[in-house]
Amino acid sequence: MGTIKTFLLGAGTAYAIYFLTKKRADGTSILDDLLDNPAFFMNKAKEYAIDEAIRTVKEKII
């Protein structure tokens, strides 16, 4: 069972790296976007996390 988990984790990691580094038509990748402007993506992630936390708390209250 451990071998199957390790294989699936490795395959998922390899696909994620491939997806992040795959070049688009304009010659850039998602990783290039993340490295060029990390503050923008961090702020988006923070806003999303706050919105999800508020939504979760509202669901538990109601």
VOBA-1610 file (N, C-alpha, C; in pm, whole numbers, padded with zeros to 5 digits, always signed):
BEGIN
Met+00082-00120+00000Met+00000+00000+00000Met+00086+00126+00000Gly+00198+00122+00072Gly+00287+00237+00078Gly+00349+00269-00057Thr+00376+00165-00136Thr+00435+00185-00267Thr+00337+00256-00360Ile+00211+00219-00352Ile+00110+00281-00437Ile+00093+00428-00400Lys+00091+00458-00270Lys+00080+00597-00226Lys+00198+00679-00275Thr+00319+00622-00263Thr+00439+00692-00307Thr+00435+00718-00457Phe+00391+00618-00533Phe+00381+00633-00678Phe+00281+00743-00714Leu+00165+00743-00650Leu+00063+00844-00681Leu+00108+00983-00641Leu+00176+00995-00529Leu+00228+01124-00485Leu+00333+01176-00584Gly+00420+01087-00628Gly+00523+01126-00725Gly+00463+01165-00859Ala+00364+01090-00905Ala+00299+01122-01032Ala+00225+01255-01023Gly+00159+01280-00911Gly+00089+01408-00893Gly+00185+01525-00888Thr+00297+01507-00821Thr+00398+01613-00814Thr+00457+01641-00951Ala+00488+01535-01026Ala+00545+01552-01159Ala+00447+01625-01251Tyr+00318+01591-01244Tyr+00219+01658-01328Tyr+00204+01805-01288Ala+00208+01833-01159Ala+00196+01972-01113Ala+00313+02056-01163Ile+00434+02001-01157Ile+00551+02073-01207Ile+00539+02094-01357Tyr+00495+01991-01429Tyr+00476+02003-01573Tyr+00374+02112-01605Phe+00262+02114-01533Phe+00156+02211-01557Phe+00203+02353-01528Leu+00277+02371-01418Leu+00323+02505-01381Leu+00430+02559-01476Thr+00509+02472-01537Thr+00618+02517-01622Thr+00586+02510-01771Lys+00468+02462-01807Lys+00430+02451-01948Lys+00415+02592-02008Lys+00478+02614-02121Lys+00475+02745-02185Lys+00344+02763-02262Arg+00290+02884-02253Arg+00169+02919-02328Arg+00210+02977-02462Ala+00113+03021-02538Ala+00138+03075-02672Ala+00228+03198-02668Asp+00219+03277-02561Asp+00301+03398-02552Asp+00442+03370-02496Gly+00474+03246-02467Gly+00607+03209-02421Gly+00628+03215-02272Thr+00524+03244-02195Thr+00537+03249-02050Thr+00464+03130-01988Ser+00490+03105-01863Ser+00423+02997-01792Ser+00356+03052-01667Ile+00280+02967-01600Ile+00215+03008-01476Ile+00320+03039-01370Leu+00427+02962-01369Leu+00534+02985-01274Leu+00599+03121-01297Asp+00615+03160-01423Asp+00670+03293-01453Asp+00580+03402-01395Asp+00449+03385-01409Asp+00355+03483-01354Asp+00367+03491-01202Leu+00379+03375-01137Leu+00391+03373-00991Leu+00520+03439-00944Leu+00628+03417-01016Leu+00757+03473-00975Leu+00770+03620-01009Asp+00700+03668-01111Asp+00707+03809-01148Asp+00632+03899-01051Asn+00520+03851-00998Asn+00439+03935-00912Asn+00383+03853-00794Pro+00468+03814-00700Pro+00420+03729-00590Pro+00326+03801-00494Ala+00341+03931-00477Ala+00255+04004-00382Ala+00109+04001-00428Phe+00085+04013-00557Phe-00051+04010-00610Phe-00120+03877-00576Phe-00048+03767-00598Phe-00108+03636-00573Phe-00123+03608-00424Met-00033+03659-00343Met-00046+03643-00199Met-00169+03720-00147Asn-00191+03839-00198Asn-00308+03916-00157Asn-00437+03847-00201Lys-00438+03790-00322Lys-00556+03716-00368Lys-00582+03595-00279Ala-00476+03525-00240Ala-00490+03408-00154Ala-00541+03448-00016Lys-00492+03559+00038Lys-00538+03606+00169Lys-00685+03643+00163Glu-00726+03714+00059Glu-00867+03753+00045Glu-00955+03630+00035Tyr-00911+03530-00041Tyr-00988+03406-00055Tyr-00999+03335+00080Ala-00890+03327+00153Ala-00891+03260+00283Ala-00983+03331+00381Ile-00981+03462+00381Ile-01068+03539+00470Ile-01215+03518+00432Asp-01245+03523+00302Asp-01382+03502+00256Asp-01431+03362+00294Glu-01346+03261+00278Glu-01385+03124+00314Glu-01406+03111+00464Ala-01321+03176+00544Ala-01336+03170+00689Ala-01467+03235+00732Ile-01499+03348+00674Ile-01624+03417+00706Ile-01744+03332+00665Arg-01736+03271+00548Arg-01846+03186+00500Arg-01866+03067+00593Thr-01757+03005+00637Thr-01764+02890+00724Thr-01825+02928+00859Val-01783+03040+00914Val-01838+03085+01043Val-01986+03116+01030Lys-02026+03180+00920Lys-02168+03210+00901Lys-02250+03082+00892Glu-02195+02981+00823Glu-02269+02853+00811Glu-02285+02788+00949Lys-02184+02797+01032Lys-02192+02734+01163Lys-02286+02809+01256Ile-02297+02939+01238Ile-02387+03019+01321Ile-02532+02992+01284Ile-02557+02982+01157Ile-02696+02966+01111Ile-02739+02825+01120
//
